[in-house]
Amino acid sequence: MLIGFYWNIHVGRSEIIPLYTENITVQYQNHLVVDQLNLQIPIEKVTAIIGANGCGKSTILKTLARILEPTAGAVFLDGKQIHKEPTRNIAKQLAILPQLPEAPEGTTVKELVSFGRFPHRKGFGYLSKHDQHIIEESLEKTHLTEFKDKPVHQLSGGQRQRAWIAMAITQETPYLLLDEPTTYLDIAHQLEVLSLIQQLNKEEKRTIIMVVHDLNHAARYADHIVAVKKGQIYTEGTPSDVLTHDMLKDVFEVKANIMIEPHTGLPTCIPYEKI
């Protein structure tokens, strides 16, 4: 299933476009998932959302991206409620890369990446020279130029994920939302994808919001971590502020050793017992 990755804000421009929630509540039928959540996304930073399975991490991400509508409260982008704005306007500003996205059978890498220019097309939707330039540039940034004519389904897992990220890059927007972008990837490809995400943030000042399963990945690649428990924010801050014994006990119900990783100076968690 293809999800809209449609943005149109120039990366690195001087204006600050805040993304935040005010008392959002989200429920599926009668099941309350997110409860009166207030969250402000730091501009031009990588934010990782962590928490136990079923705590509401992906629901929060999808609500920020306008895929889900809150039962109460609102999500604001640049002071406007995103659920009241025209779909195309919001689609030009926010994008989400879901877990395990799928491209139509036979789609080549270049075709997939070109989908990112959809909201910018005019008239009959032909790709302009500028569109073509952005597509080629995105392929180059993600090291996929040599694979551009290859069907997506023939790529390795890491290459496929880079192809989807390349599609997002073509939208030229500061916001990128990713739902567990390293799911089912081996260690080398996990690091490859996370390094690319970090590069997009550092070099292009893109604001990244990602749901992360691995706490050490969150500590290594995020500037800001939000720990979620039962649909509410338990704590948030820098990796050193958030990755504490109390948080691990209360949010994940584990005991762990927390050490400083010598190469990065960042905290590393080694769980050793379930509480």
Beta strands, then each sheet from edge to edge (+ up, - down):
strand 1: 19-28
strand 2: 31-37
strand 3: 46-51
strand 4: 72-77
strand 5: 80-81
strand 6: 96-97
strand 7: 175-179
strand 8: 207-211
strand 9: 224-229
strand 10: 232-237
strand 11: 254-260
strand 12: 267-274
sheet 1: 2+ 1- 4+ 5-
sheet 2: 6+ 7+ 8+ 3+ 9+ 10-
sheet 3: 11+ 12-
end
